[in-house]
């Protein structure tokens, strides 16, 4: 079993994770590489940290008033949960 999962993220989703989640160093470095690059990027996330990122988004969502951003959080969480379920 692999210790990482590959997730395809848009530039916007990457920026959401950087702003509202608390990625650990290795994941943060990867996300920062693609922060300003348009398109879809394949990111490798350690299986241990994947549910933590989801939890961070859920925690941050409690402080967000924008329905648009909450919907984007929801879609991103579903994407990450699907990746988690395919481990």
Secondary structure, 3 states (H helix, E strand, C coil): CCCEEEEEEEHHHHHHHHHHCCCCHHHHHHHHHHCCCCCEEEEEEEHHHHHHHHHHHHHHHCCCCCHHHHHHHHHHHHHHHHHHHCC
